[in-house]
Amino acid sequence: MTTADHHAQTSDPQAPTPETSAPQAAPEPEISDPVAVLTAENQSLKDKLLRTLADMENLRRRTEKEMADARTYAVANFAQDMLTVTDNLRRALDSFSEEARQAADSAVKPMLEGVELTERDLLKTLERHHIRKIDPQGERFDPNLHQAMFEVEDPALPAGTVTQVVQSGFVIGERLLRPALVGVSKGGPK
């Protein structure tokens, strides 16, 4: 190709050039109603915002409940271990009959009073940490809180009444820490 031929091709207005030889893109369709589109987008964003706010509120509530439960039940293992101490203090006190307490000499009486005081203080401390003692003597048997160890034939009491507490139970918050071991009446009126 000579320089004249090349010059002739470039100066020809009908000759295809790289810019004109490519197919042209179709023009974008016109938006029929821009206000309607913006209103729909606004509504969509508002819905997303409201859902996000509701999710955040649910998360906040769930987190608050989990934190409250963690505070309340964090001492459960420690409290479970301390129950044997309360049991032993009660056994020590129960080993003395009322007559033996009255007849006790001046060396034994202060020791008994000290054990009683220690038991009371321990139970008060447990209560400050939402741990309550269950002593269901005379109450209706509740399998959620009590464990029946034996039945007692007693027609004077309604069937299912706790007649004897072998071992006190404890709850922490609303959860059972240890069931009360009890004897239950049978044979009486329902």
C-alpha positions in Angstrom: 0.0 0.0 0.0 1.4 3.3 -0.9 1.3 6.5 1.1 -1.2 7.9 -1.4 -3.6 4.9 -1.0 -3.4 5.1 2.7 -4.1 8.8 2.6 -7.0 8.3 0.3 -8.6 5.7 2.7 -8.3 7.9 5.7 -9.7 11.0 4.0 -12.8 9.0 2.6 -15.7 10.1 4.8 -17.6 6.8 3.8 -14.8 4.5 4.8 -15.4 2.6 8.0 -13.2 3.6 11.0 -12.7 1.7 14.2 -15.1 4.1 16.0 -17.9 3.7 13.4 -17.5 0.0 12.6 -18.5 -1.2 16.2 -22.3 -1.6 16.7 -23.8 1.2 18.8 -25.3 0.3 22.2 -29.1 0.7 22.4 -30.2 3.8 24.2 -31.3 3.2 27.9 -35.0 2.9 28.3 -36.6 6.0 29.7 -37.9 5.7 33.3 -41.7 6.0 33.0 -42.3 7.7 36.4 -39.2 8.7 38.4 -41.4 9.7 41.4 -42.9 6.2 41.6 -39.5 4.6 41.4 -38.1 6.8 44.1 -41.2 6.2 46.3 -40.8 2.4 45.9 -37.1 2.7 46.7 -37.9 4.9 49.7 -40.5 2.4 51.0 -38.0 -0.5 50.5 -35.3 1.3 52.5 -37.8 2.2 55.2 -38.9 -1.5 55.5 -35.2 -2.5 55.8 -34.6 0.1 58.4 -37.6 -0.9 60.5 -36.6 -4.6 60.3 -33.0 -3.7 61.3 -34.3 -1.6 64.3 -36.6 -4.5 65.4 -33.7 -7.0 65.1 -31.5 -4.7 67.2 -34.2 -4.3 69.8 -34.6 -8.1 70.0 -30.9 -8.5 70.3 -30.7 -5.9 73.1 -33.5 -7.7 75.0 -32.0 -11.1 74.5 -28.5 -9.9 75.6 -30.0 -8.2 78.7 -31.8 -11.4 79.7 -28.6 -13.5 79.1 -26.6 -11.1 81.3 -29.2 -11.2 84.0 -29.3 -15.0 83.9 -25.5 -15.1 84.0 -25.5 -12.9 87.1 -28.2 -14.9 88.8 -26.9 -18.4 87.9 -23.2 -17.8 87.9 -22.9 -18.9 91.5 -24.8 -22.2 90.9 -21.8 -24.5 91.1 -20.5 -22.7 94.2 -23.9 -22.8 95.8 -24.3 -26.5 95.1 -21.0 -27.1 97.0 -22.2 -24.9 99.9 -25.3 -27.0 100.4 -23.4 -29.7 102.1 -22.2 -27.2 104.6 -25.8 -26.2 105.4 -26.7 -29.9 105.6 -23.9 -30.6 108.1 -24.8 -27.6 110.2 -28.4 -28.7 110.3 -27.3 -32.3 111.2 -25.2 -30.9 114.1 -28.2 -29.0 115.4 -30.6 -31.9 115.0 -28.3 -34.2 116.9 -29.2 -32.4 120.1 -32.8 -32.9 121.4 -34.5 -30.1 123.2 -33.9 -31.8 126.5 -30.2 -32.1 125.8 -30.1 -28.4 124.9 -31.7 -27.4 128.2 -29.4 -29.7 130.1 -26.2 -28.6 128.3 -23.5 -27.1 130.4 -22.0 -23.6 130.0 -19.4 -25.0 127.6 -21.8 -26.6 125.1 -24.6 -23.9 125.0 -22.3 -21.3 123.4 -21.2 -23.8 120.8 -24.8 -24.7 119.9 -25.7 -21.0 119.7 -22.7 -20.4 117.4 -23.7 -23.3 115.1 -27.3 -21.9 114.9 -25.9 -18.4 114.2 -23.6 -19.8 111.5 -26.5 -21.7 109.9 -28.7 -18.6 109.9 -25.9 -16.4 108.5 -25.2 -18.9 105.7 -28.8 -19.1 104.7 -29.1 -15.3 104.7 -26.0 -15.0 102.5 -27.4 -17.6 100.1 -30.7 -15.7 99.9 -28.8 -12.4 99.1 -27.6 -14.3 96.0 -31.1 -15.5 95.1 -30.7 -19.0 96.6 -33.7 -20.0 98.7 -34.3 -23.0 100.9 -37.3 -25.2 100.2 -38.8 -26.6 103.4 -42.2 -28.0 102.1 -43.5 -29.6 105.4 -47.3 -29.8 105.2 -47.4 -28.6 101.6 -48.7 -30.4 98.6 -46.1 -32.6 96.9 -44.7 -30.9 93.8 -42.6 -33.2 91.5 -40.8 -30.1 90.1 -39.4 -29.1 93.5 -39.6 -32.3 95.6 -38.3 -35.9 95.3 -40.5 -38.5 97.1 -38.4 -40.9 99.1 -41.2 -42.9 100.8 -45.0 -42.8 101.3 -46.7 -42.7 104.7 -50.1 -44.2 105.3 -52.0 -41.3 107.0 -55.8 -41.1 106.5 -55.9 -37.8 108.4 -53.9 -36.0 105.7 -54.9 -35.5 102.1 -53.0 -37.8 99.7 -49.9 -36.1 98.3 -49.1 -34.0 101.3 -45.5 -33.7 102.4 -45.4 -35.3 105.9 -41.7 -35.3 106.5 -38.7 -33.4 105.0 -35.6 -35.7 105.0 -33.4 -33.0 103.3 -34.3 -29.5 102.4 -34.2 -28.4 98.8 -32.9 -25.2 97.3 -33.8 -23.1 94.3 -31.6 -20.4 92.6 -33.7 -17.7 91.0 -36.4 -19.7 89.3 -34.3 -22.9 88.8 -34.1 -25.9 91.0 -30.7 -26.3 92.5 -31.5 -29.4 94.6 -34.9 -31.0 95.2 -36.2 -31.5 98.7 -36.2 -35.1 99.7 -39.6 -35.8 101.3 -42.0 -38.4 102.6 -45.5 -38.1 101.2 -48.9 -39.1 102.6 -51.1 -41.7 100.9 -54.5 -43.1 101.6 -56.2 -39.9 102.8 -58.8 -37.8 101.0 -57.7 -36.6 97.5 
